[in-house]
Amino acid sequence: MEVTPSASAGASDPSSAAMDSVLVEMRKARTNGWVLVSFTVVVAGLLAVMALGIDEDPLVWSFMALVLGGIVVLCIAGWVRNQHERRVMPTIAGAFGLRYQKAPAHFYKDLPQNFIPLGGRRSVDDLMAGTVADRRFRFAECKTETGGKNSRPLFKGVVMVVESKGTLPAFIIASEKETKGFLFFKGRVQVDETPLLHQAAGRDGQTYGLWSHSADAMDMAGLRAFMEQIIALGPKVLGQSTLYSLVSTGGFYYVSLRHSRDLFKIGGLFSDDATVLTDMRTAAAEFAHPIEMVTEILRAEQALLTP
């Protein structure tokens, strides 16, 4: 299924395309959620009252019953949100001619080791796949953390995989601050012994570096031109995200765009039809940015292909 820049820009409004049945299913999930919440509140309230009759620490047991009820309510709210996204996201993806998968199990397995920090805990959500100009691409929301008891985030954003044309030089473009380590800690993007060939300031104010083992002068000119075009991209293509790293393995480009929010937040326990439609339009607008990014990568690629 082919997605072209013109097709993506003119994709039908998912709020008016095949939405009646989806909205019915979402209302059902929301109603079921409220039934479960009501049941949980009643049970937690009864347990709290019954705990007051306990001889030892009645207030503590009563409080624990209420806290447990609150945790269950939060879990129900998360379940409703998850059900809404599972119903809506395929419809939005279809409006752009994309295939959708909720949580691909092996997404990280194919990523380069020097691309983003993988950490000890990883999650991936909402994988989209399609083609632009006969080139396959896919993208998903990813989050990596250190893991362990005091886990902290290492990377959160969109990871893209774009098929390249032919065999191209292997190289890394990344924000320089992400490649710098401290004492015996390595940088989050591993450049190791790869030579630094070029540095330039991006439109976002960050300094980016270009690392590659390519020593060919012609390749070098093309690599610099490619880098200059990529780091000059602005909000029209990136939205509110910033470029984190781009790795070429010769056959594919791997691109990571960092952001701090959930791009595809849709519906939930307290939503109504109007809120859902607004969320869908917002999510649809976010879809356009990765597709624009793919288009810009293919345009910049011409600098690598031109003798």
C-alpha positions as CSV (number, residue, x, y, z in Angstrom):
1,M,0.0,0.0,0.0
2,E,1.6,3.2,-1.1
3,V,1.7,6.5,0.8
4,T,2.8,9.6,-1.1
5,P,3.4,13.0,0.4
6,S,0.4,14.4,-1.5
7,A,-1.8,11.5,-0.3
8,S,-0.7,11.9,3.3
9,A,-1.4,15.6,3.3
10,G,-4.9,15.0,1.8
11,A,-5.8,12.0,3.9
12,S,-9.5,11.9,4.8
13,D,-10.5,13.2,8.2
14,P,-10.7,10.0,10.4
15,S,-13.4,11.7,12.4
16,S,-15.8,11.3,9.5
17,A,-14.5,8.1,8.0
18,A,-15.8,4.7,9.3
19,M,-16.2,6.2,12.8
20,D,-19.8,5.3,13.7
21,S,-19.0,1.7,14.7
22,V,-15.8,2.7,16.4
23,L,-17.6,5.3,18.5
24,V,-20.2,2.7,19.5
25,E,-17.5,0.3,20.7
26,M,-15.7,3.1,22.6
27,R,-18.9,4.1,24.4
28,K,-19.4,0.4,25.3
29,A,-15.8,0.3,26.8
30,R,-16.4,3.5,28.7
31,T,-19.7,2.3,30.1
32,N,-18.1,-1.0,31.1
33,G,-15.4,1.0,32.8
34,W,-17.8,3.1,34.8
35,V,-19.7,-0.1,35.9
36,L,-16.4,-1.5,37.2
37,V,-15.5,1.7,38.9
38,S,-18.9,1.9,40.6
39,F,-18.6,-1.7,41.8
40,T,-15.0,-1.0,43.0
41,V,-16.1,2.1,45.0
42,V,-19.0,0.2,46.6
43,V,-16.8,-2.8,47.6
44,A,-13.9,-0.5,48.8
45,G,-16.4,1.5,50.9
46,L,-17.9,-1.6,52.5
47,L,-14.5,-3.0,53.3
48,A,-13.5,0.4,54.8
49,V,-16.6,0.4,57.0
50,M,-16.1,-3.3,58.0
51,A,-12.5,-2.5,58.9
52,L,-13.6,0.0,61.5
53,G,-14.9,-2.9,63.5
54,I,-11.4,-4.5,63.7
55,D,-10.0,-4.4,67.2
56,E,-6.5,-3.6,66.2
57,D,-5.6,-0.5,64.1
58,P,-9.1,-0.1,62.5
59,L,-8.3,3.2,60.9
60,V,-5.2,1.8,59.2
61,W,-7.1,-1.1,57.7
62,S,-9.9,1.1,56.6
63,F,-7.4,3.5,54.9
64,M,-5.7,0.5,53.2
65,A,-9.1,-0.6,51.8
66,L,-9.7,2.8,50.3
67,V,-6.2,3.0,48.9
68,L,-6.6,-0.4,47.3
69,G,-9.9,0.7,45.8
70,G,-8.2,3.8,44.4
71,I,-5.5,1.7,42.8
72,V,-8.1,-0.6,41.1
73,V,-9.9,2.5,39.8
74,L,-6.7,3.8,38.2
75,C,-6.1,0.4,36.6
76,I,-9.7,0.5,35.2
77,A,-9.1,4.0,33.8
78,G,-5.9,2.7,32.1
79,W,-7.8,-0.3,30.7
80,V,-10.5,2.0,29.2
81,R,-7.8,4.2,27.6
82,N,-6.1,1.2,26.2
83,Q,-9.3,-0.1,24.7
84,H,-10.1,3.2,23.1
85,E,-6.6,3.4,21.5
86,R,-6.9,-0.2,20.2
87,R,-10.1,0.7,18.4
88,V,-9.2,4.2,17.1
89,M,-5.6,3.9,16.0
90,P,-6.2,1.4,13.2
91,T,-8.8,3.8,11.8
92,I,-6.5,6.8,11.8
93,A,-3.6,4.7,10.4
94,G,-5.9,3.5,7.6
95,A,-6.7,7.1,6.7
96,F,-3.0,7.6,5.9
97,G,-2.7,4.2,4.1
98,L,-0.6,2.8,7.0
99,R,-0.7,-0.6,8.6
100,Y,-1.0,-0.6,12.4
101,Q,0.3,-2.9,15.2
102,K,-0.3,-2.1,18.9
103,A,2.8,-3.4,20.5
104,P,5.4,-5.2,18.3
105,A,7.3,-7.6,20.4
106,H,10.6,-7.6,18.5
107,F,11.0,-4.0,17.5
108,Y,14.2,-3.3,19.4
109,K,15.9,-6.5,18.2
110,D,16.6,-5.0,14.7
111,L,17.8,-1.5,15.9
112,P,21.5,-0.7,15.8
113,Q,23.3,-0.9,19.1
114,N,24.8,2.7,18.7
115,F,21.4,4.3,17.9
116,I,19.6,5.1,21.2
117,P,20.3,4.0,24.8
118,L,18.6,0.7,25.3
119,G,18.8,0.5,29.1
120,G,17.4,-2.4,31.1
121,R,13.7,-1.7,30.5
122,R,12.1,-0.9,27.1
123,S,8.6,-0.4,25.8
124,V,7.2,0.2,22.3
125,D,3.7,1.3,21.3
126,D,1.7,2.0,18.2
127,L,3.8,0.7,15.2
128,M,2.8,2.1,11.8
129,A,4.2,0.8,8.5
130,G,3.8,1.9,4.9
131,T,5.6,3.1,1.8
132,V,6.7,6.5,0.3
133,A,7.9,6.5,-3.3
134,D,8.1,2.7,-3.1
135,R,10.3,2.8,0.0
136,R,9.2,0.9,3.0
137,F,9.2,2.6,6.3
138,R,7.9,2.1,9.8
139,F,7.7,4.1,13.0
140,A,6.7,3.6,16.6
141,E,6.7,5.4,20.0
142,C,9.5,4.1,22.1
143,K,10.7,4.5,25.7
144,T,13.8,3.1,27.3
145,E,14.8,3.3,31.0
146,T,17.7,2.3,33.2
147,G,15.6,-0.4,34.9
148,G,16.0,-1.5,38.4
149,K,14.5,-0.1,41.6
150,N,15.2,3.5,40.9
151,S,14.6,3.4,37.1
152,R,15.0,6.6,35.2
153,P,14.2,7.4,31.5
154,L,16.9,7.4,29.0
155,F,15.0,8.0,25.8
156,K,11.4,8.8,24.9
157,G,10.2,9.6,21.4
158,V,9.6,8.2,17.9
159,V,11.9,5.7,16.3
160,M,11.7,5.4,12.5
161,V,13.2,2.9,10.1
162,V,13.4,3.9,6.4
163,E,14.6,1.8,3.5
164,S,17.5,3.4,1.6
165,K,18.2,3.2,-2.1
166,G,21.0,0.9,-2.9
167,T,24.1,0.5,-0.7
168,L,25.2,3.8,1.0
169,P,28.0,4.7,3.4
170,A,27.5,3.8,7.0
171,F,27.4,6.9,9.3
172,I,26.0,8.4,12.4
173,I,24.5,11.8,12.9
174,A,23.7,12.7,16.5
175,S,23.4,15.5,19.0
176,E,27.0,15.8,20.3
177,K,25.9,16.1,24.0
178,E,24.4,12.6,23.7
179,T,27.7,11.1,22.6
180,K,29.8,12.5,25.5
181,G,30.3,10.3,28.5
182,F,31.4,11.2,32.1
183,L,34.3,9.5,33.9
184,F,33.8,5.7,33.2
185,F,30.3,6.2,31.8
186,K,29.9,6.2,28.1
187,G,27.6,8.5,26.1
188,R,24.1,7.5,25.3
189,V,24.8,7.3,21.6
190,Q,27.9,5.2,21.0
191,V,30.4,6.5,18.5
192,D,33.4,4.6,19.9
193,E,36.4,4.8,17.6
194,T,34.4,6.2,14.6
195,P,36.1,9.4,13.3
196,L,34.2,12.7,13.7
197,L,34.0,14.2,10.2
198,H,31.8,17.2,10.5
199,Q,30.1,19.4,13.1
200,A,27.2,21.9,12.6
201,A,24.5,23.7,14.6
202,G,21.0,22.5,14.0
203,R,17.9,24.6,13.7
204,D,17.0,23.7,17.3
205,G,20.3,25.2,18.6
206,Q,22.0,21.9,19.3
207,T,25.4,21.0,17.9
208,Y,25.3,17.9,15.8
209,G,28.2,15.7,14.7
210,L,28.7,13.4,11.8
211,W,30.7,10.2,12.4
212,S,31.8,7.8,9.6
213,H,34.7,5.6,8.5
214,S,34.2,6.8,4.9
215,A,37.4,8.3,3.6
216,D,36.2,9.0,0.1
217,A,36.2,12.7,-0.7
218,M,33.1,12.4,-2.9
219,D,31.3,10.5,-0.1
220,M,32.3,13.2,2.3
221,A,30.7,16.0,0.3
222,G,27.5,14.0,0.0
223,L,27.5,13.1,3.7
224,R,27.9,16.8,4.7
225,A,25.1,17.8,2.3
226,F,22.8,15.1,3.7
227,M,23.5,16.2,7.3
228,E,23.0,19.8,6.6
229,Q,19.6,19.2,5.1
230,I,18.5,16.9,8.0
231,I,19.5,19.1,10.9
232,A,17.9,22.2,9.2
233,L,14.4,20.6,9.4
234,G,12.0,22.7,11.4
235,P,8.6,22.3,13.2
236,K,6.8,21.7,10.0
237,V,8.4,18.3,9.7
238,L,9.4,17.6,13.3
239,G,6.4,19.1,15.1
240,Q,7.4,19.5,18.7
241,S,10.1,16.8,18.5
242,T,13.8,17.2,18.1
243,L,16.3,15.1,16.2
244,Y,18.2,12.8,18.6
245,S,20.2,10.6,16.2
246,L,20.2,9.2,12.7
247,V,22.2,6.0,11.7
248,S,22.7,4.7,8.2
249,T,23.7,1.0,8.0
250,G,24.0,1.1,4.3
251,G,20.5,-0.5,3.6
252,F,18.3,1.4,6.1
253,Y,18.2,4.7,7.9
254,Y,17.3,4.6,11.6
255,V,16.0,7.9,12.9
256,S,15.1,8.8,16.5
257,L,13.1,11.9,17.3
258,R,12.8,12.8,21.0
259,H,9.7,14.2,22.7
260,S,8.3,14.2,26.2
261,R,4.6,13.6,25.7
262,D,2.2,10.8,24.5
263,L,1.6,11.6,20.9
264,F,-1.4,9.4,20.4
265,K,-3.4,9.9,23.6
266,I,-7.0,9.2,22.7
267,G,-10.2,8.9,24.8
268,G,-10.3,7.6,28.4
269,L,-12.8,7.0,31.2
270,F,-13.8,10.7,31.4
271,S,-14.0,11.4,27.6
272,D,-17.1,11.9,25.5
273,D,-17.6,11.7,21.7
274,A,-16.5,15.3,21.2
275,T,-13.3,14.8,23.2
276,V,-12.6,11.6,21.3
277,L,-13.0,13.3,17.9
278,T,-10.6,16.1,19.1
279,D,-8.1,13.6,20.2
280,M,-8.3,11.8,16.9
281,R,-7.7,15.0,14.9
282,T,-4.7,15.8,17.1
283,A,-3.3,12.2,16.6
284,A,-3.9,12.5,12.9
285,A,-1.9,15.7,12.8
286,E,1.0,14.0,14.6
287,F,0.9,11.2,12.0
288,A,1.8,13.7,9.3
289,H,5.2,14.5,10.9
290,P,6.9,11.1,10.5
291,I,5.6,10.8,6.9
292,E,7.1,14.3,6.2
293,M,10.3,13.1,7.8
294,V,10.5,10.1,5.5
295,T,10.0,12.4,2.5
296,E,12.7,14.8,3.6
297,I,15.1,11.9,4.2
298,L,14.5,10.7,0.6
299,R,15.1,14.2,-0.7
300,A,18.4,14.5,1.3
301,E,19.4,11.1,0.1
302,Q,19.9,12.6,-3.4
303,A,23.1,14.2,-2.1
304,L,24.4,10.7,-1.2
305,L,23.5,9.3,-4.6
306,T,24.8,12.2,-6.8
307,P,28.3,11.5,-8.1
